[in-house]
Amino acid sequence: MEIDDALRVAEAVNKQGMSVSLDSLGESVTSESEAHKAAEVYHRLLDAIATRKLNANVSVKLTQMGLLLSPGLAEEIAENLVEHARSVENFVRIDMEDSSLTQITLDIVRRLNAKPGLHGAVGTVIQSYLYRSQADVEVLLSEGIRIRLCKGAYKEPPEVAFPKKLDVDANYLRLTWMLLDSPVFHGLATHDEKMIAAANRFAAEHGIDRSRYEFQMLFGVRRDLQRQLVKDGYNVRVYVPFGHEWYPYFMRRLAERPANVFFLAKNLLRK
């Protein structure tokens, strides 16, 4: 899938009443020129979204912007993207990667959000399987930074992450309550109907309007659930990854966490 294909998908998803997050796949570039080339795709996306008046934003990985080559380079490229997004009234989500990059990713996001004119134009991702995530959420909320909450897809050691799914789920709900209680608009990334139902019950019980949060799901996964949530009046954002790097991307994800194989196989078949 190329840029034009991704934009056509975004338009089709918008027509179904859902917003979109576009992600040009690729990570861990090996040269500065590759990092700038990757960033150019996102600049083109931001312009096209504005021109076509799509309800879409972009998701970016810092290693794709050269983080492992030079943190300064990645931050400079990310800042240019956030400035561009602000100029066209859009938003950049800085994706989270493995736990070795959590702190530097959050540091960069916080610095960008604190720059004059950029507050609210950049957000990040928190993974509920990390022990540190509650403390990270508290800091991000205190600075008004938008969060996408997910469970986490990387293979992490028990020293830094909950090894049991039950504990990951429990932490996901604890963090969900924190996000919903805040005045900042957040995204709950899950295909788990129990998590979704629990979030909506909490919102209803505490008088939290549905306009204050959204559910985020993968393109093509649980389309039945996506449609039902829209029908019930909830905000849904569909994550649309695209580009030539899809095969190595998914192979890495599946190798890191074999449970992802079962999840995708089970849910892609559900229409």
C-alpha positions as CSV (number, residue, x, y, z in Angstrom):
1,M,0.0,0.0,0.0
2,E,1.4,3.4,-1.0
3,I,0.5,6.9,0.1
4,D,-2.4,7.3,-2.4
5,D,-3.7,3.9,-1.4
6,A,-3.5,4.8,2.3
7,L,-5.3,8.1,1.7
8,R,-8.1,6.3,-0.2
9,V,-8.5,3.9,2.7
10,A,-8.6,6.8,5.1
11,E,-11.4,8.4,3.0
12,A,-13.3,5.2,3.0
13,V,-13.0,4.8,6.7
14,N,-14.1,8.4,7.3
15,K,-17.2,7.7,5.3
16,Q,-18.0,4.9,7.8
17,G,-17.9,7.5,10.6
18,M,-14.4,6.7,11.9
19,S,-11.2,8.7,12.1
20,V,-7.8,7.4,11.0
21,S,-4.2,7.3,12.1
22,L,-1.8,6.7,9.3
23,D,1.6,5.0,9.9
24,S,4.2,4.7,7.2
25,L,5.9,1.5,8.3
26,G,9.6,1.3,9.0
27,E,12.0,1.7,11.9
28,S,15.6,1.7,12.9
29,V,16.9,3.5,9.8
30,T,20.7,3.2,9.1
31,S,21.5,6.7,7.8
32,E,20.5,10.3,8.2
33,S,19.3,10.4,4.6
34,E,16.9,7.5,5.3
35,A,15.5,9.3,8.3
36,H,14.8,12.4,6.3
37,K,13.3,10.3,3.5
38,A,11.0,8.7,6.0
39,A,10.0,12.0,7.4
40,E,9.2,13.3,3.9
41,V,6.4,10.7,3.7
42,Y,4.8,12.1,6.8
43,H,5.1,15.7,5.5
44,R,3.3,14.6,2.3
45,L,0.7,12.9,4.4
46,L,0.0,16.0,6.5
47,D,-0.4,18.1,3.4
48,A,-2.7,15.5,1.7
49,I,-4.8,15.1,4.8
50,A,-5.4,18.9,4.8
51,T,-6.0,19.2,1.1
52,R,-8.5,16.3,1.1
53,K,-10.1,17.4,4.4
54,L,-9.7,14.0,5.9
55,N,-10.3,13.2,9.5
56,A,-6.9,11.7,10.1
57,N,-3.6,12.2,11.9
58,V,-0.2,10.5,11.7
59,S,1.7,8.0,13.9
60,V,5.5,8.2,13.9
61,K,8.3,6.0,15.4
62,L,11.4,7.8,16.5
63,T,13.7,5.1,15.4
64,Q,12.4,5.7,11.9
65,M,13.4,9.3,12.4
66,G,17.0,8.3,13.3
67,L,16.8,7.9,17.1
68,L,19.4,5.1,17.2
69,L,21.7,7.2,15.0
70,S,21.3,10.5,16.9
71,P,18.7,11.4,19.4
72,G,19.2,15.1,18.4
73,L,18.5,14.2,14.7
74,A,15.3,12.4,15.6
75,E,14.1,15.2,17.9
76,E,14.8,17.8,15.2
77,I,12.9,15.8,12.5
78,A,10.0,15.2,14.9
79,E,9.8,18.9,15.8
80,N,9.6,19.8,12.1
81,L,6.7,17.3,11.8
82,V,4.9,18.6,14.8
83,E,5.3,22.2,13.6
84,H,3.9,21.2,10.2
85,A,1.0,19.4,11.9
86,R,0.2,22.5,13.9
87,S,0.3,24.7,10.8
88,V,-2.4,22.5,9.2
89,E,-4.4,22.0,12.4
90,N,-3.4,18.4,12.8
91,F,-1.6,16.2,15.3
92,V,1.4,13.8,15.5
93,R,1.4,10.7,17.7
94,I,4.9,9.6,18.7
95,D,4.6,5.8,18.9
96,M,6.2,3.8,21.7
97,E,8.8,1.1,21.0
98,D,10.5,-1.3,23.3
99,S,11.2,-0.4,26.9
100,S,14.9,0.5,26.3
101,L,13.5,3.6,24.4
102,T,10.6,4.5,26.7
103,Q,12.4,7.3,28.7
104,I,14.1,9.0,25.7
105,T,10.8,8.9,23.8
106,L,8.9,10.5,26.6
107,D,11.6,13.1,27.2
108,I,11.4,14.1,23.5
109,V,7.6,14.3,23.5
110,R,7.6,16.4,26.7
111,R,10.1,18.8,25.3
112,L,8.2,19.2,22.0
113,N,4.9,19.7,23.8
114,A,6.5,22.4,25.9
115,K,7.7,24.4,22.9
116,P,5.8,27.7,22.2
117,G,3.0,27.0,19.8
118,L,3.2,23.2,19.9
119,H,1.3,22.3,23.0
120,G,-1.4,19.8,22.2
121,A,0.0,19.1,18.7
122,V,2.0,16.0,19.8
123,G,1.1,13.0,21.9
124,T,2.5,9.6,22.7
125,V,1.7,6.0,23.7
126,I,1.7,4.3,27.0
127,Q,1.9,0.5,27.3
128,S,0.0,-1.0,30.3
129,Y,2.4,-4.0,30.6
130,L,5.2,-1.8,31.9
131,Y,5.5,-1.4,35.7
132,R,6.5,2.3,35.2
133,S,3.4,3.3,33.2
134,Q,1.3,4.7,36.0
135,A,4.0,7.1,37.0
136,D,4.5,8.0,33.3
137,V,0.8,8.7,32.9
138,E,0.8,11.0,35.9
139,V,3.6,13.1,34.5
140,L,2.1,13.3,31.0
141,L,-1.4,14.2,32.3
142,S,0.1,17.0,34.5
143,E,1.5,18.5,31.2
144,G,-1.7,18.0,29.2
145,I,-0.2,15.5,26.8
146,R,-2.6,13.2,24.8
147,I,-2.1,9.5,25.4
148,R,-2.8,6.4,23.4
149,L,-3.1,3.6,25.9
150,C,-2.3,0.0,24.6
151,K,-1.3,-3.2,26.3
152,G,2.0,-3.5,24.6
153,A,3.3,-5.8,21.8
154,Y,7.0,-6.2,22.5
155,K,8.7,-9.1,24.3
156,E,9.8,-7.6,27.6
157,P,11.6,-9.1,30.6
158,P,9.8,-9.6,33.9
159,E,12.0,-7.0,35.5
160,V,10.2,-4.2,33.6
161,A,6.8,-5.7,32.6
162,F,4.0,-7.7,34.0
163,P,4.5,-11.3,32.8
164,K,0.8,-12.3,33.3
165,K,-2.0,-11.1,31.1
166,L,-4.3,-10.7,34.1
167,D,-2.0,-8.1,35.6
168,V,-1.6,-6.3,32.3
169,D,-5.3,-6.1,31.9
170,A,-5.8,-4.9,35.5
171,N,-3.2,-2.2,34.9
172,Y,-4.9,-1.2,31.6
173,L,-8.1,-0.6,33.5
174,R,-6.3,1.4,36.2
175,L,-4.7,3.6,33.6
176,T,-8.0,3.9,31.7
177,W,-9.7,5.4,34.8
178,M,-6.8,7.9,35.1
179,L,-7.2,9.0,31.4
180,L,-10.9,9.2,31.5
181,D,-10.8,11.3,34.7
182,S,-8.5,13.9,33.0
183,P,-9.7,16.8,30.9
184,V,-7.4,15.8,28.0
185,F,-8.7,13.8,25.0
186,H,-7.2,10.3,25.0
187,G,-7.3,7.1,22.9
188,L,-8.0,3.7,24.3
189,A,-6.3,1.2,21.9
190,T,-7.9,-2.2,22.4
191,H,-10.0,-4.9,20.6
192,D,-10.9,-6.4,23.9
193,E,-14.7,-6.1,24.4
194,K,-14.3,-6.4,28.2
195,M,-11.9,-3.5,28.4
196,I,-14.2,-1.4,26.1
197,A,-17.3,-2.2,28.2
198,A,-15.5,-1.4,31.4
199,A,-14.3,1.9,30.1
200,N,-17.8,2.9,28.9
201,R,-19.3,1.9,32.3
202,F,-16.8,4.0,34.1
203,A,-17.5,7.0,31.8
204,A,-21.2,6.7,32.3
205,E,-21.0,6.3,36.0
206,H,-18.8,9.4,36.3
207,G,-20.6,11.6,33.9
208,I,-17.8,11.6,31.3
209,D,-19.1,12.5,27.9
210,R,-18.3,10.2,25.0
211,S,-16.7,13.1,23.1
212,R,-13.8,13.2,25.5
213,Y,-12.2,9.9,24.4
214,E,-12.0,7.5,21.5
215,F,-11.3,3.8,20.9
216,Q,-8.5,2.9,18.6
217,M,-8.3,-0.3,16.5
218,L,-6.3,-1.8,13.7
219,F,-7.6,-1.6,10.1
220,G,-9.3,-4.8,9.2
221,V,-9.4,-6.2,12.8
222,R,-12.8,-6.5,14.5
223,R,-14.7,-4.4,11.9
224,D,-17.9,-5.7,13.5
225,L,-16.9,-4.1,16.8
226,Q,-15.8,-0.9,15.1
227,R,-19.1,-0.5,13.4
228,Q,-21.1,-1.3,16.5
229,L,-19.2,1.3,18.6
230,V,-19.9,4.0,15.9
231,K,-23.5,3.0,15.8
232,D,-23.7,3.3,19.6
233,G,-22.3,6.8,19.4
234,Y,-18.6,6.3,20.4
235,N,-15.6,7.8,18.7
236,V,-13.5,5.2,16.8
237,R,-10.1,5.8,15.2
238,V,-8.7,3.1,12.8
239,Y,-4.9,2.6,12.7
240,V,-3.8,2.2,9.1
241,P,-0.2,1.0,8.6
242,F,1.2,1.1,5.0
243,G,4.4,0.9,3.0
244,H,7.0,-1.5,1.7
245,E,8.2,-2.3,5.2
246,W,5.0,-4.2,6.2
247,Y,6.6,-7.7,6.0
248,P,9.7,-7.1,8.1
249,Y,7.6,-5.1,10.5
250,F,5.0,-7.8,11.1
251,M,7.7,-10.5,11.2
252,R,9.5,-8.7,14.0
253,R,6.3,-8.2,15.9
254,L,5.3,-11.8,15.6
255,A,8.8,-13.1,16.5
256,E,8.9,-10.8,19.6
257,R,5.5,-11.9,20.8
258,P,4.1,-15.1,19.3
259,A,0.7,-14.5,21.0
260,N,0.3,-11.8,18.3
261,V,0.0,-14.6,15.7
262,F,-3.1,-16.1,17.5
263,F,-4.6,-12.6,18.0
264,L,-4.4,-11.6,14.4
265,A,-5.5,-15.0,13.0
266,K,-8.5,-15.0,15.3
267,N,-9.6,-11.4,14.8
268,L,-8.9,-10.8,11.1
269,L,-11.5,-13.4,10.3
270,R,-14.2,-11.5,12.2
271,K,-16.1,-9.2,9.9
